[in-house]
Amino acid sequence: MSVFYVPGGKASYPSTVLMTVTLAKVAGVEDITVVTPPQQHGLSDAVLAACYIAGADNVYQVGGAQSIAALAYGTETIPKVDKIVGPGNQYVAYAKKYLYGQVGIDQIAGPSEIALIIDDTADLNAITYDVFAQAEHDELARTFVISEDRDVLERLESNIQEQLRTIERQPIVEASLQNNHFLIAVANQDEASDVMNQIAPEHASIQTRNPEAYLNKVRYVGALFLGYYSPEVIGDYVAGPSHVLPTNQTARFTNGLSVNDFLTRHSVINLSEKSFNQIEDAARTLAHTEALYNHEQSVQVRTTKE
């Protein structure tokens, strides 16, 4: 059984249902459960509709670290599961990390983040709302803007401050920008790429004269969005396969959620007598070198070479 955690603290996320459960259905997972925190007036209609559309079998109105513990060990009402997938707050992330091994997990997801590379061709109003879109997730969300043009960065920051006064969810966005918003001036494309790879962000957006020039230079990101018509928000809702992506530099060694996360793989070894005889000497030699003599004998008793 796989379980999908759908966060619900500062917003309702039917998109997370679609971006996780759908992959499990494609992989052939038979028993799918969704857990999501209770709201003041019950569960979100949109979340419930997404569960129905995506094909979830069960929905539990429970959230937080306690829900992760319940799923890992099982309770009288919640069955023990094999794997827990999906983003949550820092308490959910720590619970998943602590219980890994007792239960499978997808990744340890931190606050959402975006890094953008822009130049003098970028639409600064669009970039401003790309920054706001990420910042409105959470006060801890991080936003980075990288450019070779200091004037562009200064004009962007002026526009951000001007627009900030009138936007929705302003307190969350402002708190995020005050503590976790960074403007980075670089000398050239190579330096911009190096900075992006060092940040290794969840989302990378390239909005420059020639965004494709970065395609083979930017290596460590959760997802890469190229050009004006590929804003990161499209990846939140309709481009995928999933918006569950590595954060906090973990893109340097892991990937976004995919169908493969719901499949297991194993090797099959089926040697003929001839094949065994061609390699058994190497196995016996290594076993002897490691002083694992019963390993050596396990091969020796099968040896048929003259």
N, C-alpha and C positions, 0 to 999 in steps of 0.2 A: 504494500500500500504506500502511495505517495501522498504527502500533505503539502498544501500550498498556503503560505502565510500571506495574507492580503492586509497591508497596513491600513489604519483608519484613524490615526490620531489627529492630524492637521488637515486632512482631506480624505475624500472617498476615492478609491482606486479600482473601478471596474476594469481599467486597462491592464492592471497587474494580473487579474484573473485570465484575461484573454492572452496575455503574453507569457503565461506559464502553463496553465492547464491545457491549452491547445497543443503545446509541444509534447506533453505527456500522452495525450490522446493519439497523436501521430505515432509515438513510440510504441503504442499498444498497452499502456498501463491500464489495468482493468478496474482498480478501486481507487478513486480519486476523492480526496477530502479537502475542503477549504476551511481554514479558520480565519476569522477576522474579528477585531475588537468590537464589543457592543457599543452602540451609539445611543444617544438620549432617547430617540424615538424608534429604536429597533434597527435592524440592518438596512443599509442603503438599498433602495429598489434597484438602482443601477448595478450594484454588486451582485445582487441576487439574480438579476436578468442575465448578467455576464456568466454567472455560474451555470445557469440553465443552458445558455447558448453553447458554452464551451464543453459542457457534458460532465460537470462535477457530480459525484454521487451523493456526497454529504456536505453539509455546511454547519459548522459549529460557531456559535457566537461567543468567542473567547479570544483574548489576545495577550500580548506582553510576554515576558520571560516565563511566566507560569504556564502559558499555553504550550511553550516549547518543551518544558519539563513533562507536562501531561502527555504530550505526543511521543516523547522519547521512552517513557516508562509505562504509559497506559494508566487509565483510571477506571472507575466503575462505569463511566459514561463515554469516555473517549478511548478508543482502542490504540494500542501501541502501533507505531508505523515504522516503515523501513527508511524513509527519506523525507526530509523537510526542505522545502524550496521556497524562496521568495524573500524580498527585502523587509526590513523592519527598523525600529529605532535602535539606539545603542544597546538597550537592555536585551532586545531580541537577538542582536548580533552576538553579544557576549554569551547568552544562553546557548546559542547554536555552537559557538566555539567550544564552550565547556562540555557540551554533551556529544561532540563529535567522537565517533567510535561506538557510543551507545546507539547512535542513530546516524544515518548518512545525511549530509548536507550538500548544498550547492556551492556556497562560498560564504565568506564573512564580509557582508556588505556594510560599508560605512556611509556617511552622509553623501548625498549626490554632488556631482561636480562636473564642470565643463571648462575646457581650455579652448580659446579661439585664437587663430592666427589671422590677422587682418592687415590690409594695406589701404592706400588712398582711394581705392575703387570701392571699398566696402560702404554699404548703406548704414550709416551710424545709428539711425533710428531703429533699423532692424536688429543691429548688434545689441543695442540697448535692451530691446525686449527679449533677445536671446539670453542676456545676462539676467534679467528679471525672472524669466521663466525658470531658470535653474535656482535662483535665490529664493523663490517663493515656496520651494519644497520644505525648507527647514532653515532655522537660524544658523545651523552648522554647515549648510551647503556652501561649496567653494566655487569661485569663479575666477578664471585667469584670462587675461587678454594680452596677446603677444603681438608686437609689431616692430618693423624697422623704422617706422615714422613716428617720432615723438609727438609731432603736431596732431596726428590722428588720435593718439592716445589721450592727449589733453582735450581735444574736442569731444571725444567720446565721453570722458568723465564729466565734462560740463553738461552734456546732454542727459547722462544718467541722473545727475543731481537735479536737473530741471524737471525731468519726467517723474522722478521719484515722489514728488510732492502730491501727485494726483492719481497714482495707480491703486488698484485693488491689492489687498493683502500687504499693504505698505509696512506695517510693523515687522512682519517676518522678513520681508525683502530688505528693509533698512538694517535690521540686526545682522543679517547675513553679510551685507555689503560692508558694514562697519568693521567686521572682524575677519572676514574670509574672502575679500575681493582684492585681486592683485593685477596691476598693470606692469607689463614687463617689456622694456625696450631692448631690442637686439640689433646686431650689426648687419645681418644678412640672412638668407634662407637657411643656410646650414646651421647657423646658431639658433634660429627659430625652431628648427627640427630637433636640435639637441635639447633645447629647453622643454619642448613638448614631450620628448621621450623620457626626460628626467621626471617630469610631472606624472607621466603615465596615467592620464585622466580616464575617468569613466567615459566621457564624451569628448571628442575632439572635433572642432568645426574649423574648416579652412575656407575663409571668404576673402579671396585675393584675386588678382588679375588672372592668374593661372593656377587654380587650386590643385589640378592634377600633378603639378610639379612636385608636390609633397607626398604623392601616393607611395613612393618607394623609400621615402626618407623618414616618415612617421611610422614607427613600428610598434610602439607599446601604448595602445589605447584600447578601451573597451569596444568602441565603435567610432568610425571615422565618417564625418559628414562633409561632403565636398560641394561648395558653391552656395549661392544665394537661395536657390530653390530646394536645398536639402537641409533645412534647419533641424536642430536637435529635437525639437518638439515632435517632428514627424516620427522620429525613432521612439518617442514615448508612447505613441498611439497606433501607428499603422505600418511602420517599416520595422523589420526585425532581423532574425526571427523572434527576438525578445528584448525587452528593455531592462532585464536583469543582467547587469554588467559589472565587471570588476571595478572596485574603487580603491582609493588610498594607495596608489602605486602597485596594486596587485595585478594590473594588466601586464606587468613585466613577466609574469609567470602563469597566468591563467586566462580563461576566455569567458565570454558571455554565455548565458544559458542557451542550450540547444537540445535537440532531440537526443543527442548522444548522452546527455546527463541522465537519461532515463533508460539507458541500455547498459548491460554488462557485457564485457568482452573477456574471452579466455582462449588460451592456446590449446590446440589439439595435437598431441604427439602420437603418431602411429607408424612405427618403424618396421620395415621388413628385416629379415635376418641379414640380408646383404648390407642394408644401410646401418644396422646396429654394428656389424663387424667393422665397418669403415670408420666409426667414431668412438668405439668403446675404449680404445687405448688412451685417447685423450681424457676421457672421463675418469678412468682408473688412475692415471697419472696425477690429475688434479686432486682426486680424493686422497691419494697417498700423500701428496704434498701437504694437504691440510690435516693429516693425521686422523682422518675419518675412515678408519679401516673397514667398518661395516658397510659404508658407502662403496668402498672399493670392492668388497666381496659381493655386494649386490650386483655389480657389473660382472665380476669375475665368474660367478656361477653360470652366467648366461653365455660366456664366451665360447664360440664354436670354431674359431680360427685354429688351424693346425699350427 
